[in-house]
Amino acid sequence: MNHPVETYRGEHYFQNNQLLYINRAAESIMSPYHDHDFLECAYIAEGSGYHHIGDQVHKVRKGQVFFIPIGTPHVFRPVIASKTNNPLSVFNCVFSPMLLHKLAAFASDYRSVQFIVDMEGGRCSYYSCMDSNDQYEKLFLAMHREFELPRTGSADYLHLLLLQLLITLQRCMEESSPAPAPKQHAFTMILNDIDQHYSQELTLAKLAAASGWSERHLQRLFQQYTKQSFHRYLQNVRVQKSQALLRGSMLKINTIAEMVGYKDIHSFNSLFKRCTGMPPSVYRKESTTAGSPGR
């Protein structure tokens, strides 16, 4: 099926010698089918809908990431026309191939340099994946905030965030290949599982059974790669998550304790103080004071 195709030009988006542009847009059912003379990474920030690309149509939902090369016709569209009922919101990060030339000169890892050079030369094809541990969402949020609220060094900071985004994309592409995963990657997946399911009843025995490693070997891997036992690593993850909740919410401390996996408030308070040097109530008070105007 043939679609009329509009061409979006980078000169419309790249201002003040900035070779990238980031926005968050609510897609419309009337959004035009288009290609572009720049590269694009997109992230579904909210809702669900469809991605029309080439002659194919794919369902999309929150958490999906896309790389769209130069000259590839596509469009994101919501399920229905309403922007209030089941909206489809997308982060778009578009950048010039000239910027990739700069990033390749900055990168030092050979495989990453080659990946960026291949992308610059048009040798990277369309790709999509799911954001399994929120790493992409955090990157897009940071890039969008830095772009909309620039500060000293924002241009360089955005370039570093884009480089991080591209390396993350490269890793996902490599991990989805049929080649057997190295030990480091398999262990990284365990750490990702802990980061996602820290509030559940996690034990070394359960992780060992899921990974196929013995408990003893898995404990050795924790010591080798995190310099902590499994138990201590899990405790620190839970404390870090609770710190974020104490800073960013007014939830009661016992509620936060349960949210990060502790039903006994006394155990949580003791652990929190051991890890941070202060009780949760003091940490919240000091964090609030430090973030107030005039400090």
C-alpha positions in Angstrom: 0.0 0.0 0.0 1.4 3.4 -1.0 1.3 6.3 1.4 2.0 9.9 0.6 5.3 10.7 2.5 6.4 14.0 3.9 10.1 14.6 4.5 11.1 16.3 7.8 14.3 18.3 7.6 16.8 18.7 10.4 17.2 22.4 9.7 13.7 22.9 11.1 14.6 21.3 14.4 18.3 22.1 14.9 18.7 25.6 16.3 21.7 27.5 17.6 24.2 25.0 16.2 22.7 22.3 18.3 22.6 19.1 16.3 19.9 17.4 18.3 16.3 18.0 19.4 14.2 16.3 22.0 10.5 16.6 22.7 7.6 14.8 24.2 4.5 14.8 21.9 1.0 13.5 22.1 0.6 11.7 18.8 -2.5 12.4 16.7 -4.5 10.1 14.4 -3.8 12.7 11.8 -0.1 12.7 12.2 1.5 12.5 8.7 3.4 9.5 7.3 6.9 10.8 7.0 10.6 10.2 6.7 13.5 12.5 7.7 17.1 13.5 6.9 18.2 12.8 10.5 18.3 9.9 12.8 15.7 9.3 15.5 15.4 7.4 18.8 11.8 7.3 20.2 10.4 6.0 23.5 6.7 5.4 24.2 6.2 7.4 27.4 2.5 6.8 27.8 -0.4 4.8 26.4 -0.6 2.5 23.4 -1.2 2.7 19.7 0.4 1.7 16.4 3.6 2.2 14.6 3.2 2.4 10.8 6.7 1.7 9.3 7.2 0.8 5.7 4.4 -1.4 4.7 3.9 -2.9 8.2 1.9 -1.9 11.2 2.9 -2.9 14.7 1.1 -2.4 18.0 3.1 -0.3 20.5 2.8 0.4 24.2 4.6 2.2 27.0 8.2 1.2 27.4 9.0 0.4 23.8 12.2 1.9 22.3 12.8 2.5 18.6 15.7 3.5 16.4 14.6 4.9 13.0 17.3 5.4 10.4 17.4 8.3 7.8 14.9 7.9 5.0 12.7 5.3 6.7 9.0 6.3 6.3 7.0 5.8 9.5 4.4 7.4 11.9 3.1 6.7 15.4 -0.6 6.9 15.8 -3.0 6.4 18.8 -5.7 3.8 18.9 -8.4 6.4 18.9 -8.5 10.1 17.9 -9.0 11.4 21.5 -5.9 12.7 23.3 -7.5 12.3 26.7 -8.8 8.7 26.4 -5.9 6.3 25.8 -3.4 8.9 24.6 -0.1 7.9 22.9 2.8 10.1 24.1 6.2 9.7 22.6 9.7 11.0 23.5 11.5 11.9 20.3 15.2 12.3 20.3 16.4 13.3 16.8 20.0 14.0 15.9 22.2 14.8 12.9 24.7 12.3 11.5 27.3 15.1 11.9 26.8 14.8 15.7 27.6 11.1 15.5 31.0 12.0 14.0 31.8 14.0 17.1 30.6 11.3 19.4 32.7 8.7 17.6 35.8 10.9 18.1 35.0 11.0 21.9 34.3 7.3 22.4 37.2 5.0 23.2 35.7 1.5 23.1 36.3 0.0 19.6 33.0 -1.7 19.3 31.1 1.4 20.4 33.1 3.5 18.0 32.3 1.1 15.2 28.6 1.1 16.1 28.4 4.9 16.0 30.4 5.0 12.7 28.0 2.4 11.2 25.0 4.4 12.4 26.5 7.6 10.8 27.1 5.7 7.6 23.5 4.4 7.4 24.5 0.8 8.1 22.2 0.4 11.1 18.8 -0.8 10.3 15.5 -0.1 12.1 15.4 -1.7 15.6 12.9 -1.8 18.5 13.0 -3.4 22.0 11.3 -3.2 25.4 12.7 -1.1 28.2 13.1 -4.0 30.7 14.5 -2.1 33.7 13.5 1.5 33.1 17.0 2.5 31.9 15.7 4.1 28.7 12.9 6.0 30.4 15.5 7.5 32.8 17.7 8.5 29.9 14.8 10.1 27.9 13.5 11.9 31.0 17.0 13.3 31.7 17.5 14.4 28.1 14.2 16.1 27.8 14.7 18.0 31.1 18.1 19.1 30.1 16.9 20.2 26.6 13.9 22.1 28.0 15.7 23.6 31.0 19.3 24.3 29.8 22.0 25.2 32.3 25.7 25.6 32.2 27.2 22.9 30.0 23.9 21.6 28.8 25.1 21.0 25.2 28.0 18.8 26.4 25.7 17.1 28.9 23.2 16.3 26.2 25.9 14.8 24.0 27.0 12.6 26.9 23.4 11.4 27.5 23.0 10.7 23.8 26.2 8.7 23.8 24.9 6.7 26.8 21.6 6.2 24.9 23.4 4.8 21.9 25.7 2.5 23.9 22.6 1.2 25.7 21.0 0.6 22.4 24.1 -1.2 21.1 24.1 -3.5 24.2 20.5 -4.4 23.6 21.1 -5.2 20.0 24.1 -7.4 21.0 22.1 -9.1 23.8 19.3 -9.9 21.4 21.7 -11.7 19.0 21.6 -15.5 19.0 25.2 -15.7 20.3 25.5 -17.3 23.8 25.6 -14.7 26.5 28.9 -14.2 28.4 28.9 -14.8 32.2 29.0 -11.0 32.9 25.8 -10.4 30.9 24.0 -13.3 32.6 25.0 -11.9 36.0 23.9 -8.4 34.9 20.4 -9.8 34.2 20.3 -11.1 37.7 21.1 -7.6 39.0 18.4 -6.2 36.8 15.9 -8.6 38.2 16.8 -7.6 41.8 16.4 -3.9 40.8 12.9 -4.7 39.5 11.7 -7.1 42.1 13.5 -5.9 45.3 10.2 -5.6 47.2 9.5 -9.3 46.8 10.9 -12.2 48.9 14.2 -12.7 47.1 16.6 -15.4 48.2 19.9 -16.7 46.9 18.3 -20.1 46.4 15.6 -18.7 44.1 18.1 -16.7 42.1 20.4 -19.7 41.8 17.5 -21.9 40.6 16.5 -19.3 38.0 20.0 -18.8 36.7 21.1 -22.4 36.7 24.1 -21.6 38.9 24.7 -23.1 42.3 24.2 -20.9 45.4 27.9 -21.1 46.2 28.9 -20.0 42.7 26.3 -17.2 42.6 27.6 -15.9 45.9 31.1 -15.9 44.5 29.8 -13.8 41.6 28.3 -11.3 43.9 31.6 -10.9 45.7 33.5 -10.7 42.5 31.3 -8.1 40.7 29.6 -6.1 43.5 32.2 -6.7 46.3 29.2 -7.5 48.6 27.4 -10.6 49.6 24.0 -11.2 48.0 22.2 -10.3 51.2 24.1 -7.0 51.7 23.6 -6.1 48.0 19.8 -6.6 48.3 19.7 -4.6 51.5 21.6 -1.7 49.9 19.2 -1.7 46.9 16.2 -1.6 49.2 17.7 1.3 51.2 18.4 3.2 48.0 14.8 2.8 46.9 13.5 3.9 50.3 15.7 7.0 50.2 14.1 8.0 46.9 10.7 7.5 48.4 11.6 9.5 51.5 12.8 12.4 49.4 10.0 12.3 46.8 6.9 11.5 48.8 5.0 12.1 52.0 4.3 8.4 52.5 4.5 7.1 56.1 7.8 5.5 56.9 6.2 2.1 57.8 4.4 2.2 54.4 7.8 2.8 52.7 9.3 0.0 54.6 6.7 -2.4 53.3 7.1 -1.1 49.8 10.8 -2.0 49.8 10.3 -5.4 51.3 10.3 -5.0 55.1 7.2 -5.8 57.2 9.0 -5.2 60.5 9.5 -1.4 60.9 12.2 -1.9 63.6 14.3 -4.0 61.3 13.9 -1.4 58.5 14.9 1.5 60.8 17.9 -0.4 62.1 19.1 -1.3 58.6 18.5 2.2 57.3 20.5 3.7 60.1 23.4 1.2 59.5 23.5 2.1 55.8 23.0 5.8 56.0 24.2 6.8 59.5 20.8 8.2 60.5 17.2 7.0 61.0 14.7 7.4 58.1 12.8 10.3 59.9 16.1 12.3 60.2 17.1 11.5 56.6 13.7 12.8 55.4 14.0 16.0 57.4 17.5 16.7 56.3 16.7 16.0 52.6 13.7 18.4 52.8 15.8 21.1 54.4 18.7 20.7 51.9 16.3 21.1 49.0 14.5 24.2 50.3 15.3 27.7 48.8 18.1 29.6 50.4 20.3 26.5 51.2 
